[in-house]
Amino acid sequence: MYGAVKGKKLRSRASLWQNVLALLFGVLTFLLLGESHKNGIQPKWVTALLVTIAPFGIVMYGYRALLRKWSFWAAMIICLGVHSIAIWILFGYVFMELQRISILLWYPFMMIEAFILVLAVAKINNRLAGQSKGIRFTF
């Protein structure tokens, strides 16, 4: 009985911290958007910021059990580097003439990228950690 009660408390405590983390992530995104508007950053770069925050936020929330592992963070940094270079080329050179890009056009791409990131982070994490088993993605 003691183990069951202890397990329930741990789950509720973890759930509280997960909700706090999700809330802080949302507040941080809102503050970044407000500051970018106040400082006169072009709207297309704000879209680029959101295109980065959304998929990586989904992956971090889904793999929240791995947030204390160095291999997870190394995998996220590798994926963020590749993503940042691709976004810089796309928004800086391909969409050079556009001043504003609607975020609504990017939703399908963000969901596809989030799915690819889930797979890539798992693969890189397993390679860095020397594991052959899969990792669990939970919502």
C-alpha positions as CSV (number, residue, x, y, z in Angstrom):
1,M,0.0,0.0,0.0
2,Y,2.8,2.4,0.8
3,G,4.3,2.0,-2.7
4,A,0.9,2.7,-4.3
5,V,0.5,5.9,-2.3
6,K,4.0,7.0,-3.0
7,G,3.6,6.3,-6.7
8,K,0.4,8.4,-6.8
9,K,2.1,11.4,-5.1
10,L,5.0,11.1,-7.5
11,R,2.7,11.1,-10.5
12,S,0.7,14.1,-9.2
13,R,3.9,16.0,-8.5
14,A,5.3,15.2,-11.9
15,S,2.0,16.2,-13.5
16,L,2.1,19.6,-11.7
17,W,5.7,20.3,-12.9
18,Q,4.8,19.3,-16.4
19,N,1.9,21.7,-16.4
20,V,4.1,24.4,-14.9
21,L,6.7,23.7,-17.6
22,A,4.0,23.9,-20.4
23,L,2.7,27.2,-18.9
24,L,6.2,28.7,-18.7
25,F,6.9,27.7,-22.3
26,G,3.7,29.5,-23.4
27,V,4.5,32.6,-21.4
28,L,8.0,32.7,-22.8
29,T,6.7,32.4,-26.3
30,F,4.2,35.2,-25.7
31,L,6.9,37.5,-24.2
32,L,9.3,36.8,-27.2
33,L,6.5,37.7,-29.6
34,G,5.8,40.9,-27.7
35,E,9.4,41.9,-27.6
36,S,9.9,41.2,-31.3
37,H,7.0,43.4,-32.2
38,K,8.2,46.2,-29.9
39,N,11.7,46.1,-31.3
40,G,10.5,46.2,-34.9
41,I,11.6,42.8,-36.1
42,Q,10.2,41.9,-39.5
43,P,7.0,39.7,-39.3
44,K,8.5,37.0,-41.5
45,W,11.3,36.5,-38.8
46,V,8.6,36.3,-36.1
47,T,7.0,33.5,-38.2
48,A,10.5,31.8,-38.4
49,L,10.7,32.0,-34.6
50,L,7.3,30.4,-34.2
51,V,8.2,27.7,-36.8
52,T,11.1,26.9,-34.6
53,I,9.4,27.1,-31.2
54,A,6.4,25.0,-32.0
55,P,8.0,21.7,-33.2
56,F,10.8,21.8,-30.7
57,G,8.3,22.5,-27.9
58,I,6.3,19.5,-29.0
59,V,9.3,17.3,-28.9
60,M,10.5,18.6,-25.5
61,Y,7.1,18.0,-24.0
62,G,6.8,14.6,-25.5
63,Y,10.2,13.5,-24.3
64,R,10.0,15.3,-20.9
65,A,11.2,12.1,-19.2
66,L,14.6,12.7,-20.9
67,L,15.1,16.3,-19.9
68,R,17.8,15.4,-17.5
69,K,19.8,13.3,-20.0
70,W,22.8,14.9,-21.7
71,S,22.3,12.8,-24.8
72,F,18.8,14.2,-25.3
73,W,20.1,17.8,-25.1
74,A,22.9,17.0,-27.5
75,A,20.4,15.5,-29.9
76,M,18.2,18.6,-29.6
77,I,21.1,20.9,-30.2
78,I,22.1,19.0,-33.3
79,C,18.6,19.1,-34.7
80,L,18.2,22.8,-33.8
81,G,21.4,23.6,-35.6
82,V,20.2,21.8,-38.8
83,H,16.8,23.5,-38.4
84,S,18.3,26.9,-37.9
85,I,20.5,26.7,-41.0
86,A,17.5,25.5,-43.1
87,I,15.2,28.3,-41.8
88,W,17.9,31.0,-42.3
89,I,18.4,29.9,-45.9
90,L,14.7,29.6,-46.5
91,F,13.6,32.9,-44.9
92,G,16.7,34.9,-45.7
93,Y,17.2,33.9,-49.4
94,V,14.2,32.1,-50.8
95,F,11.6,34.4,-49.2
96,M,13.9,37.5,-49.4
97,E,11.3,39.7,-51.1
98,L,8.4,38.9,-48.7
99,Q,7.9,41.0,-45.6
100,R,5.2,39.0,-44.1
101,I,4.5,35.2,-44.1
102,S,1.4,33.9,-42.5
103,I,1.8,31.3,-39.8
104,L,-1.3,29.5,-41.1
105,L,0.6,28.4,-44.1
106,W,3.3,26.8,-41.9
107,Y,1.1,24.7,-39.7
108,P,1.3,21.6,-41.9
109,F,5.0,22.0,-42.3
110,M,5.4,22.4,-38.5
111,M,3.5,19.2,-37.8
112,I,5.6,17.3,-40.4
113,E,8.7,18.7,-38.9
114,A,7.6,17.8,-35.4
115,F,7.1,14.2,-36.5
116,I,10.5,14.1,-38.2
117,L,12.1,15.7,-35.1
118,V,10.5,13.0,-32.8
119,L,12.2,10.3,-34.9
120,A,15.5,12.2,-35.4
121,V,15.9,13.0,-31.7
122,A,15.2,9.4,-30.7
123,K,17.7,8.1,-33.2
124,I,20.4,10.6,-32.3
125,N,19.7,10.2,-28.5
126,N,20.0,6.4,-28.8
127,R,23.2,6.7,-30.8
128,L,24.8,9.1,-28.3
129,A,23.6,7.1,-25.2
130,G,24.7,3.8,-26.7
131,Q,21.2,2.3,-26.5
132,S,19.5,0.0,-28.9
133,K,16.1,0.2,-27.4
134,G,13.5,2.9,-28.3
135,I,12.5,5.8,-26.1
136,R,9.0,6.6,-25.1
137,F,7.2,9.7,-26.5
138,T,4.3,10.6,-24.3
139,F,1.6,13.2,-24.2
